[in-house]
Amino acid sequence: MRFPHTRRPGFLLGLIDFCTAGLFFLCYMPLGGLQKELETILGHPLRPYWQAYLLGIPTLFLYPLVWMARISEELKAKAIALGVRGPHTSWRHMVLWNTVGVLLLGPAVATHRFFQTLNRVEAALNEGGQATQTEQTKGEDEHARHSEETVS
């Protein structure tokens, strides 16, 4: 899969989501393709954000915070595995900025770091996909040349 959104403005998205009490991501996750991209990158299905949001109502929105923090930690592990340079998002970064830093627009800061990591991972996967395709093409070209030399 080719990832077209490698320049998402994380702080702006986080600020909009913060100002709308999380309602923005109810639309952005499924309609913006973010849910599908995260599932593709992490390699497993995720609970839909609307379910996490609804479970957040009786838990004072702790459930969606932990849900997002776990995704952040998985994304960090993926970034490290791909050799993407940090700083990366993490469980601790997401939780601390969304709790202790809430008065300093912490959720927007946490979302910025999350999307910064996601953008880099998607860019690395896009480059890796192209590199793999180029290497495969090179291999086919060398095989074709070797076959021609053997025939002549």
C-alpha positions in Angstrom: 0.0 0.0 0.0 1.3 3.5 -0.9 0.6 6.1 1.8 -0.4 9.4 0.3 -0.6 11.4 3.6 3.0 11.8 4.8 2.7 15.5 5.8 -0.3 15.6 8.2 -0.2 18.7 10.4 -0.3 16.9 13.8 -0.5 20.0 16.0 -3.4 21.5 14.0 -5.3 18.2 14.0 -4.7 17.8 17.7 -5.9 21.3 18.4 -9.0 20.9 16.4 -9.7 17.6 18.1 -9.0 19.2 21.6 -11.4 22.0 20.8 -14.2 19.7 19.6 -13.8 17.3 22.6 -12.7 14.4 20.4 -15.5 14.7 17.9 -13.2 15.7 15.1 -11.4 12.3 15.1 -14.8 10.5 15.1 -15.0 11.7 11.5 -11.3 11.9 10.6 -10.4 8.3 11.6 -12.7 6.5 9.2 -13.3 9.1 6.5 -9.7 10.4 6.3 -8.4 6.8 6.0 -6.3 7.0 9.2 -7.9 3.9 10.8 -7.1 1.8 7.7 -3.5 3.2 7.5 -2.8 2.4 11.1 -4.2 -1.1 10.7 -2.0 -1.6 7.6 1.2 -0.3 9.3 0.7 -2.1 12.6 -0.4 -5.3 10.8 -3.6 -6.0 12.8 -7.1 -4.7 13.1 -7.8 -1.9 15.7 -10.9 -1.2 17.6 -12.7 1.5 15.7 -12.2 5.0 17.3 -16.0 5.5 17.7 -16.1 2.5 20.0 -13.1 3.8 22.0 -14.8 7.2 22.2 -18.1 5.7 23.4 -16.2 3.6 26.0 -14.5 6.8 27.1 -17.8 8.4 28.2 -18.3 6.2 31.3 -14.5 6.1 32.0 -14.0 9.9 31.9 -12.1 9.4 28.6 -9.4 7.3 30.1 -10.3 4.4 27.7 -9.5 6.4 24.5 -6.3 7.8 26.1 -5.0 4.3 26.9 -6.2 3.0 23.5 -4.3 5.8 21.7 -1.2 5.4 24.0 -1.0 1.7 23.1 -1.2 2.5 19.4 1.5 5.1 20.0 3.8 2.5 21.6 3.2 0.1 18.7 3.9 2.9 16.2 7.2 3.7 18.1 8.2 0.1 17.8 7.5 0.1 14.1 9.5 3.3 13.6 12.5 1.9 15.4 12.2 -1.4 13.4 12.2 0.6 10.2 15.2 2.7 11.3 13.2 5.9 11.4 15.0 8.6 13.4 13.3 10.0 16.5 11.9 11.6 18.6 9.1 9.1 18.5 5.7 9.1 20.0 5.3 6.7 23.0 2.9 5.5 25.6 4.4 7.8 28.2 4.5 10.9 25.9 0.8 10.4 25.0 -0.4 9.9 28.6 1.7 12.7 30.2 0.8 15.4 27.7 -2.9 14.4 27.8 -3.1 14.5 31.6 -0.4 16.7 33.2 0.0 19.0 30.2 -3.7 19.4 29.4 -3.7 23.1 30.4 -0.7 23.8 28.1 -2.6 22.3 25.0 -0.9 19.0 25.8 -3.3 16.9 23.7 -2.3 18.9 20.6 1.4 18.4 21.5 0.9 14.7 21.9 -1.0 14.5 18.7 1.7 16.4 16.9 4.4 13.9 18.0 2.1 11.0 17.1 1.6 12.3 13.5 5.2 13.3 13.2 6.1 9.7 13.9 3.3 8.4 11.7 4.4 10.7 8.8 8.0 9.4 9.0 6.9 5.8 9.2 4.6 6.2 6.2 7.4 8.0 4.2 9.9 5.2 5.1 7.4 2.5 4.0 6.8 4.4 0.7 10.5 4.6 0.1 11.0 0.9 1.1 8.3 -0.2 -1.2 9.9 1.7 -4.1 13.4 0.4 -3.2 12.1 -3.2 -3.0 10.4 -2.8 -6.4 13.7 -1.3 -7.9 15.8 -4.2 -6.4 13.3 -6.7 -7.9 13.5 -5.0 -11.3 17.4 -5.0 -11.1 17.3 -8.7 -10.3 15.0 -9.4 -13.2 17.3 -7.4 -15.5 20.4 -9.3 -14.3 18.6 -12.6 -14.8 17.6 -11.6 -18.3 21.2 -10.5 -19.2 22.6 -13.8 -17.7 20.1 -15.8 -19.8 21.1 -13.9 -23.0 24.8 -14.5 -22.3 24.1 -18.2 -21.8 22.2 -18.4 -25.0 24.9 -16.6 -27.1 
